[in-house]
Structures are given as structure tokens and as C-alpha cells.
Amino acid sequence: GSFSRNYKYFHQKDGAGYALIADQIKEIDAFNPLMAARLVQAYRKYKKCDPERQLLIKHHLTSLSKLELSKNTAEMVHKMLEN
């Protein structure tokens, strides 16, 4: 979670930081759904990003929404997409 507060690396222009968090959410959800759901909040301010980064984040959220995630994590992903 602290990685997402590192603006320089989390918000890399190529989206690698967003991909890293999405991969971690998938992995962690299998053994700790509550932690994975909290990690989704790393994307909570994505509407404040520039349009290119918004698209990258939305892509990862959409990809996550298509997976079979735990109830808590899926709910958080859907909330991020709705906002």
C-alpha cells in the first residue's frame, strides 16, 4: 500500500506502477481478501490524474472487475469504477 503513495513510481507514465498494484491485488485476494480490498483504494483518486493515466488505471480496474475476486475486493473495484 505504501508504494501507491510514492507518486514518482506509482504514477509512472507507462503504467507499470498501476500494473504492479493490480497484480498484487489478484495475488493477495486469494489468501487475504480484506487486505486486497483495501489495496484497491490505491486507485481512489484516479479521476484527479491526467487523462492518459486515468485510462491506464481504468484499464486495470476493468481487468480486475472481470476476475472472480472475493466479495469485498470485487465490491471495492466496482465502487472505484462507478466513481
Backbone torsions as a table, in degrees:
resi	resn	phi	psi	omega
1	GLY	NA	-36.4	-178.2
2	SER	-67.0	-25.3	177.1
3	PHE	-59.7	-37.1	-177.9
4	SER	-67.9	-17.0	177.5
5	ARG	-89.8	-2.0	176.5
6	ASN	-90.7	92.3	-171.4
7	TYR	-53.5	-45.3	-175.3
8	LYS	-58.8	-43.1	-174.6
9	TYR	-93.6	-36.0	179.1
10	PHE	-66.8	-39.8	-176.9
11	HIS	-98.6	36.8	177.1
12	GLN	-58.5	144.0	-176.6
13	LYS	-58.7	-31.0	-177.9
14	ASP	-83.2	-5.0	177.7
15	GLY	81.9	8.8	-178.2
16	ALA	-61.6	-35.6	178.5
17	GLY	-66.0	-40.2	178.3
18	TYR	-66.2	-39.8	179.3
19	ALA	-65.4	-40.1	179.2
20	LEU	-60.2	-46.9	-179.9
21	ILE	-64.1	-42.7	179.0
22	ALA	-60.5	-42.5	178.1
23	ASP	-63.2	-39.8	179.2
24	GLN	-67.2	-38.0	178.0
25	ILE	-60.5	-46.3	179.2
26	LYS	-59.0	-46.8	-176.3
27	GLU	-68.0	-47.2	-176.4
28	ILE	-68.6	-33.0	-178.3
29	ASP	-58.0	-29.8	-178.6
30	ALA	-65.8	-30.7	-176.8
31	PHE	-122.2	-12.4	178.5
32	ASN	-150.4	79.0	-176.3
33	PRO	-58.8	-35.0	-180.0
34	LEU	-66.0	-41.2	178.2
35	MET	-66.0	-41.0	178.8
36	ALA	-62.4	-41.8	179.0
37	ALA	-62.0	-40.6	177.3
38	ARG	-66.1	-35.3	-179.2
39	LEU	-66.9	-28.1	177.1
40	VAL	-58.8	-29.0	-179.2
41	GLN	-64.1	-9.5	174.9
42	ALA	-59.6	-25.8	-178.8
43	TYR	-92.8	4.5	-169.8
44	ARG	-59.6	-28.5	-177.4
45	LYS	-104.1	25.7	-173.8
46	TYR	-66.8	-22.5	178.5
47	LYS	-68.5	-16.2	179.0
48	LYS	-88.4	-7.4	179.5
49	CYS	-79.5	166.8	176.2
50	ASP	-68.1	161.5	-174.1
51	PRO	-56.2	-36.3	179.9
52	GLU	-65.3	-43.5	179.9
53	ARG	-70.9	-35.3	175.7
54	GLN	-58.7	-42.8	178.7
55	LEU	-63.4	-41.6	178.9
56	LEU	-62.5	-45.8	-179.7
57	ILE	-65.1	-44.7	180.0
58	LYS	-61.2	-36.6	177.1
59	HIS	-59.4	-46.5	-178.8
60	HIS	-68.7	-39.2	177.1
61	LEU	-64.4	-41.2	178.7
62	THR	-64.2	-42.0	177.4
63	SER	-61.1	-42.4	178.3
64	LEU	-64.5	-37.7	-177.3
65	SER	-65.7	-19.5	-179.3
66	LYS	-87.9	-6.9	-179.1
67	LEU	-89.5	162.4	173.0
68	GLU	-86.7	90.2	179.8
69	LEU	-99.6	167.2	174.9
70	SER	-62.3	161.8	-178.3
71	LYS	-57.3	-46.6	-177.9
72	ASN	-63.3	-46.4	-178.4
73	THR	-66.7	-44.0	178.9
74	ALA	-60.4	-40.9	179.1
75	GLU	-62.3	-43.5	178.9
76	MET	-64.5	-41.5	178.6
77	VAL	-60.7	-45.4	-179.1
78	HIS	-65.6	-37.1	176.9
79	LYS	-63.4	-41.1	179.4
80	MET	-64.0	-39.0	179.9
81	LEU	-70.0	-33.2	-179.4
82	GLU	-72.2	-35.5	-176.9
83	ASN	-72.9	NA	NA
